Every structure is written in structure tokens, then in C-alpha cells.
Amino acid sequence: MIKKLSILMLFPLILSSYAQETSADEINLEEFTTDNIHFHMGVVAAFAEVVKLDVKQIGLSEMFTAEEADKWETVIKHITDRNGVLYYREDDFLVTDLFPASLTEGLTLFVIYKGDTLDKYKALKARKAGLIAQNSYDQTARREIAKAFGGLLDYSDEVIDELIATNGLQN
């Protein structure tokens, strides 16, 4: 727990140091450009490190258009290789009641992982698809899938419940 807290406490420091170097008027961080990509790749590097250190099972990059993902994938590969972790390009993100579907619809992200975690993620996606195919993806099943995904993301039960309460049944 102490290891998780100390790593997570460093993340805002990395981001704030970047914010001090550039002003919001200079760069729109929502756009992936050569001017700001170091910020977005810094996020990837931070998640690669916490996955490497077993603080999180999965890290998720920012959302990219397919073109942006093509452009920056080699950098993401370099970051994950350097950290001894893996990445998976996800063009069909697992939508659960944790996040609004509109955040990921038609976009690409990179799942940062190691070991068999990607298999767990894909199995969860398959389980959701099976429930939908059986017309059994009811409120109970939705909550189960969302909680399982939150567990893969190493969110606390409280955070999972809060995200479900905020976003549930909108997807």
C-alpha cells in the first residue's frame, strides 16, 4: 500500500512540472502535436513504470484517433520496452459502467500491462460479449463486469462504486 501511494504521489509532480514549463495559452493538451506529445508520452511512461513496479495491473493511455495512434505507437513501444512491460493497441475498448461510452467511441488507446493481465482483460471483454449475446447483460451483470474491470485497474471498491454511480446505465 505504501508503495502504491508513493508512486501515485509522484504522478502529479511530474504533471505539475510540465505545467510550469508551458502555459495553457501556449499548448492545447487535448490535441496531440509535436509541441505537447511529451506530456502525453509522460503519462504513458508513468503508467509503464507503475505497471512495472506492480502498483497497477493495467495502465491506460490517453485516447487517440487512429491516425494519432499510428503516429505515436513507435514511441509507446519504446517506452514500454524500456520499462520491461508490454502494450496492446485497443481499438474496441471494453465499455463498462465505469466510464461513459462517449469517451472512447471510435478512438484508440494503449493498454499497458505485463504477464497474463491482457488475457484477463480480453476474457472480461469476451464475458461481456457472451452476456450480451445471451441477452443477459442486465443491471447485475453490468455491475459485475464494471467491478471486475475496476479490479483490473486496481481501483478501490469505493472508487468503483462512485464511478458506477456516476456513469452507470448510460452506456
TIRO-2110 file (N, C-alpha, C; in Angstrom, 1 decimal):
// TIRO-2110
0.8, -1.2, 0.0, N, 1, A
0.0, 0.0, 0.0, CA, 1, A
0.9, 1.3, 0.0, C, 1, A
1.9, 1.3, 0.8, N, 2, A
2.8, 2.4, 0.9, CA, 2, A
3.5, 2.6, -0.5, C, 2, A
3.9, 1.5, -1.1, N, 3, A
4.5, 1.6, -2.4, CA, 3, A
3.5, 2.3, -3.4, C, 3, A
2.3, 1.8, -3.4, N, 4, A
1.3, 2.4, -4.3, CA, 4, A
1.1, 3.9, -4.1, C, 4, A
1.0, 4.3, -2.8, N, 5, A
0.8, 5.7, -2.5, CA, 5, A
2.0, 6.5, -2.9, C, 5, A
3.2, 6.0, -2.7, N, 6, A
4.3, 6.8, -3.0, CA, 6, A
4.5, 7.0, -4.5, C, 6, A
4.2, 6.0, -5.3, N, 7, A
4.3, 6.1, -6.8, CA, 7, A
3.2, 7.0, -7.3, C, 7, A
2.0, 6.9, -6.7, N, 8, A
0.9, 7.7, -7.2, CA, 8, A
1.1, 9.2, -6.8, C, 8, A
1.8, 9.4, -5.7, N, 9, A
2.1, 10.8, -5.3, CA, 9, A
3.1, 11.4, -6.3, C, 9, A
3.9, 10.7, -6.9, N, 10, A
4.9, 11.2, -7.8, CA, 10, A
4.2, 11.7, -9.1, C, 10, A
3.1, 11.0, -9.5, N, 11, A
2.5, 11.3, -10.8, CA, 11, A
2.1, 12.8, -10.9, C, 11, A
1.4, 13.4, -9.9, N, 12, A
1.0, 14.8, -10.0, CA, 12, A
2.3, 15.7, -10.1, C, 12, A
3.3, 15.3, -9.4, N, 13, A
4.6, 16.1, -9.5, CA, 13, A
5.1, 16.2, -10.9, C, 13, A
5.1, 15.1, -11.6, N, 14, A
5.5, 15.0, -13.0, CA, 14, A
4.7, 15.9, -13.9, C, 14, A
3.4, 15.8, -13.7, N, 15, A
2.5, 16.6, -14.5, CA, 15, A
2.6, 18.1, -14.1, C, 15, A
2.7, 18.5, -12.8, N, 16, A
2.8, 19.9, -12.5, CA, 16, A
4.1, 20.5, -13.0, C, 16, A
5.2, 19.7, -13.0, N, 17, A
6.5, 20.2, -13.5, CA, 17, A
6.3, 20.6, -15.0, C, 17, A
5.6, 19.7, -15.7, N, 18, A
5.3, 20.0, -17.1, CA, 18, A
4.5, 21.3, -17.3, C, 18, A
3.5, 21.4, -16.4, N, 19, A
2.6, 22.6, -16.5, CA, 19, A
3.3, 23.9, -16.2, C, 19, A
4.4, 23.8, -15.4, N, 20, A
5.2, 25.0, -15.1, CA, 20, A
6.0, 25.4, -16.2, C, 20, A
6.4, 24.5, -17.1, N, 21, A
7.3, 24.8, -18.2, CA, 21, A
6.5, 25.4, -19.4, C, 21, A
5.2, 25.1, -19.4, N, 22, A
4.4, 25.6, -20.5, CA, 22, A
3.1, 26.2, -20.0, C, 22, A
2.6, 27.2, -20.6, N, 23, A
1.4, 27.8, -20.2, CA, 23, A
0.2, 27.2, -21.0, C, 23, A
-1.0, 27.3, -20.4, N, 24, A
-2.1, 26.7, -21.0, CA, 24, A
-2.5, 27.5, -22.3, C, 24, A
-2.0, 28.8, -22.4, N, 25, A
-2.3, 29.6, -23.6, CA, 25, A
-1.4, 29.1, -24.7, C, 25, A
-0.3, 28.5, -24.4, N, 26, A
0.6, 28.1, -25.5, CA, 26, A
0.2, 26.8, -26.1, C, 26, A
-0.3, 25.8, -25.4, N, 27, A
-0.5, 24.5, -25.9, CA, 27, A
-1.8, 24.0, -25.4, C, 27, A
-2.6, 23.4, -26.4, N, 28, A
-3.8, 22.7, -26.1, CA, 28, A
-3.5, 21.2, -25.8, C, 28, A
-3.5, 20.8, -24.6, N, 29, A
-3.1, 19.4, -24.2, CA, 29, A
-4.1, 18.4, -24.7, C, 29, A
-5.3, 18.8, -25.2, N, 30, A
-6.2, 17.8, -25.7, CA, 30, A
-5.9, 17.5, -27.2, C, 30, A
-5.0, 18.2, -27.8, N, 31, A
-4.5, 17.9, -29.2, CA, 31, A
-3.2, 17.2, -29.1, C, 31, A
-3.0, 16.2, -29.8, N, 32, A
-1.7, 15.5, -29.9, CA, 32, A
-0.8, 16.2, -31.0, C, 32, A
0.1, 17.0, -30.6, N, 33, A
1.0, 17.6, -31.5, CA, 33, A
2.5, 17.4, -31.1, C, 33, A
3.4, 17.7, -31.9, N, 34, A
4.8, 17.6, -31.6, CA, 34, A
5.1, 18.6, -30.4, C, 34, A
4.3, 19.6, -30.3, N, 35, A
4.6, 20.6, -29.2, CA, 35, A
4.2, 20.0, -27.8, C, 35, A
3.2, 19.1, -27.8, N, 36, A
2.8, 18.6, -26.4, CA, 36, A
2.8, 17.1, -26.3, C, 36, A
3.3, 16.4, -27.2, N, 37, A
3.3, 15.0, -27.1, CA, 37, A
4.1, 14.5, -26.0, C, 37, A
5.1, 15.2, -25.5, N, 38, A
5.9, 14.8, -24.4, CA, 38, A
5.1, 14.7, -23.1, C, 38, A
4.1, 15.6, -23.0, N, 39, A
3.1, 15.5, -21.9, CA, 39, A
2.4, 14.1, -22.0, C, 39, A
1.8, 13.8, -23.1, N, 40, A
1.0, 12.6, -23.3, CA, 40, A
1.9, 11.3, -23.1, C, 40, A
3.1, 11.4, -23.7, N, 41, A
4.0, 10.2, -23.5, CA, 41, A
4.5, 10.1, -22.1, C, 41, A
4.6, 11.2, -21.4, N, 42, A
4.9, 11.2, -20.0, CA, 42, A
3.8, 10.4, -19.2, C, 42, A
2.6, 10.6, -19.6, N, 43, A
1.5, 9.8, -18.9, CA, 43, A
1.7, 8.3, -19.2, C, 43, A
2.1, 8.0, -20.4, N, 44, A
2.3, 6.6, -20.8, CA, 44, A
3.5, 6.1, -20.0, C, 44, A
4.6, 6.9, -19.9, N, 45, A
5.8, 6.5, -19.1, CA, 45, A
5.5, 6.3, -17.7, C, 45, A
4.6, 7.1, -17.1, N, 46, A
4.2, 7.0, -15.7, CA, 46, A
3.5, 5.7, -15.5, C, 46, A
2.5, 5.4, -16.4, N, 47, A
1.8, 4.1, -16.2, CA, 47, A
2.7, 2.9, -16.5, C, 47, A
3.6, 3.0, -17.4, N, 48, A
4.5, 1.9, -17.7, CA, 48, A
5.3, 1.6, -16.4, C, 48, A
5.7, 2.7, -15.7, N, 49, A
6.5, 2.5, -14.5, CA, 49, A
5.7, 1.8, -13.4, C, 49, A
4.5, 2.3, -13.2, N, 50, A
3.7, 1.7, -12.1, CA, 50, A
3.2, 0.3, -12.4, C, 50, A
3.1, 0.0, -13.7, N, 51, A
2.8, -1.4, -14.1, CA, 51, A
4.0, -2.3, -13.8, C, 51, A
5.2, -1.8, -14.2, N, 52, A
6.4, -2.5, -14.0, CA, 52, A
6.7, -2.8, -12.5, C, 52, A
6.3, -1.8, -11.6, N, 53, A
6.5, -2.0, -10.2, CA, 53, A
5.4, -2.7, -9.5, C, 53, A
4.4, -3.2, -10.2, N, 54, A
3.3, -4.0, -9.7, CA, 54, A
2.4, -3.1, -8.8, C, 54, A
2.4, -1.8, -9.1, N, 55, A
1.4, -0.9, -8.4, CA, 55, A
0.0, -1.1, -9.0, C, 55, A
0.0, -1.2, -10.4, N, 56, A
-1.2, -1.4, -11.1, CA, 56, A
-1.0, -2.6, -12.1, C, 56, A
-2.1, -3.3, -12.3, N, 57, A
-2.0, -4.4, -13.3, CA, 57, A
-2.1, -3.9, -14.7, C, 57, A
-2.9, -2.8, -14.9, N, 58, A
-3.1, -2.2, -16.2, CA, 58, A
-3.0, -0.7, -16.1, C, 58, A
-2.3, -0.1, -17.1, N, 59, A
-2.4, 1.3, -17.3, CA, 59, A
-3.0, 1.6, -18.6, C, 59, A
-3.7, 2.7, -18.7, N, 60, A
-4.4, 3.1, -19.9, CA, 60, A
-3.9, 4.4, -20.4, C, 60, A
-3.5, 4.4, -21.7, N, 61, A
-3.0, 5.7, -22.3, CA, 61, A
-4.2, 6.6, -22.5, C, 61, A
-3.9, 7.8, -23.0, N, 62, A
-5.0, 8.7, -23.4, CA, 62, A
-5.6, 8.1, -24.6, C, 62, A
-6.7, 8.7, -25.0, N, 63, A
-7.4, 8.3, -26.2, CA, 63, A
-6.8, 9.0, -27.4, C, 63, A
-6.7, 8.2, -28.5, N, 64, A
-6.1, 8.7, -29.8, CA, 64, A
-7.1, 8.5, -30.9, C, 64, A
-7.0, 9.3, -31.9, N, 65, A
-7.6, 8.9, -33.2, CA, 65, A
-6.7, 7.8, -33.8, C, 65, A
-7.2, 7.1, -34.7, N, 66, A
-6.4, 6.0, -35.4, CA, 66, A
-5.1, 6.6, -36.0, C, 66, A
-5.3, 7.7, -36.6, N, 67, A
-4.1, 8.4, -37.2, CA, 67, A
-3.1, 8.8, -36.1, C, 67, A
-3.5, 9.3, -35.0, N, 68, A
-2.6, 9.7, -33.9, CA, 68, A
-1.9, 8.5, -33.3, C, 68, A
-2.7, 7.4, -33.2, N, 69, A
-2.2, 6.2, -32.6, CA, 69, A
-1.1, 5.6, -33.6, C, 69, A
-1.3, 5.6, -34.9, N, 70, A
-0.3, 5.2, -35.8, CA, 70, A
1.0, 6.0, -35.7, C, 70, A
0.8, 7.3, -35.5, N, 71, A
1.9, 8.2, -35.5, CA, 71, A
2.8, 8.0, -34.2, C, 71, A
2.1, 7.7, -33.1, N, 72, A
2.9, 7.7, -31.8, CA, 72, A
3.1, 6.3, -31.3, C, 72, A
2.6, 5.3, -32.0, N, 73, A
2.8, 3.9, -31.5, CA, 73, A
4.3, 3.5, -31.3, C, 73, A
5.1, 3.9, -32.2, N, 74, A
6.5, 3.6, -32.0, CA, 74, A
7.1, 4.2, -30.7, C, 74, A
6.7, 5.4, -30.4, N, 75, A
7.1, 6.0, -29.1, CA, 75, A
6.6, 5.2, -27.9, C, 75, A
5.4, 4.8, -28.0, N, 76, A
4.8, 4.0, -26.9, CA, 76, A
5.5, 2.6, -26.8, C, 76, A
5.8, 2.0, -27.9, N, 77, A
6.6, 0.8, -27.9, CA, 77, A
8.0, 1.0, -27.2, C, 77, A
8.6, 2.1, -27.6, N, 78, A
9.9, 2.4, -26.9, CA, 78, A
9.8, 2.5, -25.4, C, 78, A
8.8, 3.3, -25.0, N, 79, A
8.6, 3.5, -23.6, CA, 79, A
8.3, 2.2, -22.8, C, 79, A
7.4, 1.4, -23.4, N, 80, A
7.1, 0.1, -22.7, CA, 80, A
8.3, -0.9, -22.8, C, 80, A
9.0, -0.9, -23.9, N, 81, A
10.2, -1.8, -23.9, CA, 81, A
11.2, -1.3, -22.9, C, 81, A
11.4, 0.0, -22.8, N, 82, A
12.4, 0.5, -21.8, CA, 82, A
12.0, 0.1, -20.4, C, 82, A
10.7, 0.0, -20.1, N, 83, A
10.2, -0.3, -18.8, CA, 83, A
10.0, -1.8, -18.6, C, 83, A
10.2, -2.6, -19.6, N, 84, A
10.1, -4.1, -19.4, CA, 84, A
8.6, -4.5, -19.3, C, 84, A
7.7, -3.7, -19.9, N, 85, A
6.3, -4.1, -19.9, CA, 85, A
5.8, -4.2, -21.3, C, 85, A
4.6, -4.5, -21.5, N, 86, A
4.0, -4.7, -22.9, CA, 86, A
2.9, -3.7, -23.1, C, 86, A
2.5, -3.5, -24.3, N, 87, A
1.4, -2.7, -24.7, CA, 87, A
0.5, -3.5, -25.7, C, 87, A
-0.8, -3.1, -25.7, N, 88, A
-1.7, -3.6, -26.6, CA, 88, A
-2.5, -2.5, -27.2, C, 88, A
-2.5, -2.4, -28.5, N, 89, A
-3.3, -1.3, -29.1, CA, 89, A
-4.8, -1.8, -29.1, C, 89, A
-5.6, -1.0, -28.5, N, 90, A
-7.0, -1.3, -28.3, CA, 90, A
-7.9, -0.3, -29.1, C, 90, A
-8.5, -0.9, -30.2, N, 91, A
-9.4, -0.1, -31.0, CA, 91, A
-10.9, -0.3, -30.6, C, 91, A
-11.1, -1.2, -29.8, N, 92, A
-12.5, -1.5, -29.3, CA, 92, A
-12.5, -1.7, -27.8, C, 92, A
-12.3, -0.6, -27.1, N, 93, A
-12.2, -0.6, -25.7, CA, 93, A
-13.4, -1.2, -25.0, C, 93, A
-13.1, -1.9, -23.9, N, 94, A
-14.2, -2.5, -23.1, CA, 94, A
-15.0, -1.4, -22.4, C, 94, A
-16.2, -1.2, -22.8, N, 95, A
-17.1, -0.2, -22.3, CA, 95, A
-17.8, -0.8, -21.1, C, 95, A
-17.7, -0.2, -20.0, N, 96, A
-18.5, -0.6, -18.8, CA, 96, A
-19.1, 0.6, -18.1, C, 96, A
-19.8, 0.4, -17.0, N, 97, A
-20.4, 1.5, -16.3, CA, 97, A
-19.4, 2.3, -15.5, C, 97, A
-18.1, 2.0, -15.7, N, 98, A
-17.1, 2.9, -15.0, CA, 98, A
-16.9, 4.2, -15.7, C, 98, A
-17.0, 4.2, -17.0, N, 99, A
-16.7, 5.4, -17.8, CA, 99, A
-17.8, 5.6, -18.9, C, 99, A
-18.2, 6.8, -19.2, N, 100, A
-19.1, 7.0, -20.3, CA, 100, A
-18.6, 6.4, -21.6, C, 100, A
-19.4, 5.8, -22.4, N, 101, A
-19.0, 5.2, -23.7, CA, 101, A
-18.5, 6.3, -24.6, C, 101, A
-19.0, 7.5, -24.5, N, 102, A
-18.7, 8.5, -25.4, CA, 102, A
-17.2, 8.9, -25.3, C, 102, A
-16.5, 8.6, -24.2, N, 103, A
-15.1, 8.9, -24.0, CA, 103, A
-14.2, 8.1, -24.9, C, 103, A
-14.7, 6.9, -25.3, N, 104, A
-13.8, 6.0, -26.1, CA, 104, A
-14.4, 5.7, -27.5, C, 104, A
-15.6, 6.0, -27.8, N, 105, A
-16.2, 5.6, -29.0, CA, 105, A
-15.4, 6.1, -30.2, C, 105, A
-15.0, 5.1, -31.1, N, 106, A
-14.3, 5.4, -32.3, CA, 106, A
-12.9, 5.8, -32.1, C, 106, A
-12.4, 5.7, -30.9, N, 107, A
-11.0, 6.1, -30.6, CA, 107, A
-10.1, 4.8, -30.2, C, 107, A
-8.9, 5.1, -30.1, N, 108, A
-7.9, 4.0, -29.8, CA, 108, A
-7.1, 4.4, -28.6, C, 108, A
-6.8, 3.4, -27.8, N, 109, A
-5.9, 3.6, -26.6, CA, 109, A
-4.9, 2.5, -26.6, C, 109, A
-4.0, 2.6, -25.7, N, 110, A
-3.0, 1.6, -25.5, CA, 110, A
-3.1, 1.1, -24.1, C, 110, A
-3.2, -0.2, -24.0, N, 111, A
-3.3, -0.9, -22.7, CA, 111, A
-1.9, -1.3, -22.3, C, 111, A
-1.4, -0.8, -21.2, N, 112, A
0.0, -1.1, -20.7, CA, 112, A
-0.2, -2.2, -19.7, C, 112, A
0.6, -3.3, -19.8, N, 113, A
0.4, -4.4, -18.9, CA, 113, A
1.7, -5.3, -18.9, C, 113, A
1.7, -6.3, -18.1, N, 114, A
2.7, -7.3, -18.1, CA, 114, A
2.1, -8.7, -17.7, C, 114, A
2.8, -9.7, -17.9, N, 115, A
2.2, -11.1, -17.6, CA, 115, A
1.0, -11.4, -18.3, C, 115, A
0.0, -12.0, -17.6, N, 116, A
-1.2, -12.5, -18.2, CA, 116, A
-2.4, -11.5, -18.1, C, 116, A
-2.0, -10.3, -17.7, N, 117, A
-3.1, -9.3, -17.5, CA, 117, A
-3.9, -9.0, -18.7, C, 117, A
-3.3, -9.0, -19.9, N, 118, A
-4.0, -8.8, -21.1, CA, 118, A
-5.0, -9.9, -21.4, C, 118, A
-4.6, -11.2, -21.0, N, 119, A
-5.6, -12.3, -21.1, CA, 119, A
-6.8, -12.1, -20.2, C, 119, A
-6.6, -11.5, -19.1, N, 120, A
-7.7, -11.3, -18.1, CA, 120, A
-8.6, -10.2, -18.7, C, 120, A
-8.0, -9.1, -19.3, N, 121, A
-8.8, -8.1, -19.9, CA, 121, A
-9.6, -8.6, -21.1, C, 121, A
-9.0, -9.4, -21.9, N, 122, A
-9.7, -10.0, -23.1, CA, 122, A
-10.8, -11.0, -22.7, C, 122, A
-10.5, -11.7, -21.6, N, 123, A
-11.5, -12.7, -21.1, CA, 123, A
-12.7, -11.9, -20.5, C, 123, A
-12.5, -10.8, -19.9, N, 124, A
-13.6, -9.9, -19.4, CA, 124, A
-14.4, -9.4, -20.6, C, 124, A
-13.7, -8.9, -21.6, N, 125, A
-14.4, -8.5, -22.8, CA, 125, A
-15.3, -9.6, -23.4, C, 125, A
-14.7, -10.8, -23.5, N, 126, A
-15.5, -11.9, -24.0, CA, 126, A
-16.7, -12.3, -23.1, C, 126, A
-16.5, -12.2, -21.8, N, 127, A
-17.6, -12.5, -20.9, CA, 127, A
-18.7, -11.5, -21.1, C, 127, A
-18.4, -10.2, -21.3, N, 128, A
-19.4, -9.2, -21.5, CA, 128, A
-20.1, -9.5, -22.9, C, 128, A
-19.4, -9.8, -23.9, N, 129, A
-19.9, -10.1, -25.2, CA, 129, A
-20.9, -11.3, -25.1, C, 129, A
-20.5, -12.4, -24.3, N, 130, A
-21.3, -13.5, -24.2, CA, 130, A
-22.6, -13.2, -23.4, C, 130, A
-22.5, -12.4, -22.4, N, 131, A
-23.7, -12.0, -21.7, CA, 131, A
-24.7, -11.2, -22.6, C, 131, A
-24.1, -10.3, -23.5, N, 132, A
-24.9, -9.6, -24.4, CA, 132, A
-25.6, -10.5, -25.4, C, 132, A
-24.8, -11.5, -25.9, N, 133, A
-25.3, -12.5, -26.9, CA, 133, A
-26.5, -13.3, -26.3, C, 133, A
-26.4, -13.6, -25.0, N, 134, A
-27.4, -14.4, -24.3, CA, 134, A
-28.6, -13.5, -23.8, C, 134, A
-28.5, -12.2, -24.2, N, 135, A
-29.5, -11.3, -23.7, CA, 135, A
-29.5, -11.3, -22.1, C, 135, A
-28.4, -11.4, -21.5, N, 136, A
-28.3, -11.5, -20.1, CA, 136, A
-27.5, -10.3, -19.5, C, 136, A
-27.2, -9.3, -20.3, N, 137, A
-26.4, -8.2, -19.8, CA, 137, A
-27.3, -7.2, -19.1, C, 137, A
-27.9, -7.7, -17.9, N, 138, A
-28.8, -6.9, -17.1, CA, 138, A
-28.0, -6.0, -16.1, C, 138, A
-28.7, -5.3, -15.3, N, 139, A
-28.0, -4.4, -14.3, CA, 139, A
-27.0, -5.2, -13.4, C, 139, A
-27.4, -6.4, -13.0, N, 140, A
-26.5, -7.1, -12.1, CA, 140, A
-25.2, -7.5, -12.9, C, 140, A
-25.4, -8.0, -14.1, N, 141, A
-24.2, -8.4, -15.0, CA, 141, A
-23.4, -7.1, -15.3, C, 141, A
-24.0, -6.0, -15.6, N, 142, A
-23.3, -4.8, -15.9, CA, 142, A
-22.4, -4.4, -14.7, C, 142, A
-23.0, -4.5, -13.5, N, 143, A
-22.2, -4.1, -12.3, CA, 143, A
-21.1, -5.1, -12.1, C, 143, A
-21.3, -6.4, -12.3, N, 144, A
-20.2, -7.4, -12.2, CA, 144, A
-19.1, -7.1, -13.1, C, 144, A
-19.4, -6.8, -14.4, N, 145, A
-18.3, -6.6, -15.4, CA, 145, A
-17.6, -5.3, -15.0, C, 145, A
-18.3, -4.3, -14.6, N, 146, A
-17.7, -3.0, -14.2, CA, 146, A
-16.8, -3.2, -13.0, C, 146, A
-17.2, -3.9, -12.0, N, 147, A
-16.4, -4.2, -10.8, CA, 147, A
-15.2, -5.0, -11.2, C, 147, A
-15.3, -6.0, -12.0, N, 148, A
-14.2, -6.8, -12.4, CA, 148, A
-13.2, -5.9, -13.2, C, 148, A
-13.6, -5.0, -14.1, N, 149, A
-12.7, -4.2, -14.8, CA, 149, A
-12.1, -3.2, -13.8, C, 149, A
-12.8, -2.6, -12.9, N, 150, A
-12.2, -1.7, -11.9, CA, 150, A
-11.2, -2.4, -11.1, C, 150, A
-11.4, -3.7, -10.8, N, 151, A
-10.4, -4.5, -10.1, CA, 151, A
-9.1, -4.7, -11.0, C, 151, A
-9.2, -4.9, -12.3, N, 152, A
-8.0, -5.0, -13.1, CA, 152, A
-7.3, -3.6, -13.2, C, 152, A
-8.0, -2.6, -13.0, N, 153, A
-7.4, -1.2, -13.0, CA, 153, A
-6.9, -0.9, -11.6, C, 153, A
-7.1, -1.8, -10.6, N, 154, A
-6.7, -1.6, -9.3, CA, 154, A
-7.3, -0.4, -8.6, C, 154, A
-8.6, -0.2, -8.9, N, 155, A
-9.3, 0.9, -8.3, CA, 155, A
-9.9, 0.3, -7.0, C, 155, A
-10.0, 1.1, -6.0, N, 156, A
-10.6, 0.6, -4.7, CA, 156, A
-12.1, 0.4, -4.9, C, 156, A
-12.7, -0.4, -4.0, N, 157, A
-14.2, -0.6, -4.1, CA, 157, A
-14.9, 0.7, -4.1, C, 157, A
-14.5, 1.6, -3.3, N, 158, A
-15.2, 2.9, -3.1, CA, 158, A
-15.1, 3.7, -4.4, C, 158, A
-14.0, 3.7, -5.1, N, 159, A
-13.9, 4.4, -6.4, CA, 159, A
-14.7, 3.7, -7.4, C, 159, A
-14.7, 2.4, -7.5, N, 160, A
-15.5, 1.7, -8.4, CA, 160, A
-17.0, 2.0, -8.2, C, 160, A
-17.5, 2.0, -7.0, N, 161, A
-18.9, 2.3, -6.7, CA, 161, A
-19.2, 3.7, -7.1, C, 161, A
-18.3, 4.6, -6.8, N, 162, A
-18.5, 6.0, -7.2, CA, 162, A
-18.6, 6.2, -8.7, C, 162, A
-17.7, 5.6, -9.5, N, 163, A
-17.7, 5.7, -10.9, CA, 163, A
-19.0, 5.0, -11.5, C, 163, A
-19.4, 3.9, -10.9, N, 164, A
-20.6, 3.2, -11.4, CA, 164, A
-21.8, 4.1, -11.1, C, 164, A
-21.9, 4.7, -9.9, N, 165, A
-23.0, 5.6, -9.6, CA, 165, A
-23.0, 6.8, -10.5, C, 165, A
-21.9, 7.3, -10.9, N, 166, A
-21.8, 8.5, -11.8, CA, 166, A
-22.1, 8.2, -13.3, C, 166, A
-21.7, 7.0, -13.7, N, 167, A
-21.7, 6.7, -15.1, CA, 167, A
-22.7, 5.5, -15.5, C, 167, A
-23.1, 4.8, -14.5, N, 168, A
-23.9, 3.5, -14.7, CA, 168, A
-25.1, 3.7, -15.6, C, 168, A
-25.4, 2.7, -16.4, N, 169, A
-26.5, 2.6, -17.2, CA, 169, A
-26.7, 3.7, -18.2, C, 169, A
-25.5, 4.4, -18.5, N, 170, A
-25.5, 5.4, -19.6, CA, 170, A
-25.0, 4.8, -20.8, C, 170, A
-24.3, 3.6, -20.7, N, 171, A
-23.6, 3.0, -21.8, CA, 171, A
-24.5, 2.1, -22.5, C, 171, A
END
